[in-house]
Amino acid sequence: MVKAECPACNADVNLGAKPKMGQHVKCNSCNTELEVVWLDPVELDWPYDDDDDDFDEDYYDDED
């Protein structure tokens, strides 16, 4: 069983025998939704959400 550390609470998160890039998991200690972002060593981070961008398109449209 492969484990990685939760970035929110530092608890060990079980990833199964063969974790895959992009695999979504949930920390059992703090219920944070996480994603496998690196495999060697296995690293977890918060999943990227396209709808949650800080990019403001209107700001750049006004620069003509």
Helices and strands as residue ranges (DSSP letters): E 3-5, E 12-14, E 24-26, E 33-39, E 42-45, G 50-52, H 57-61
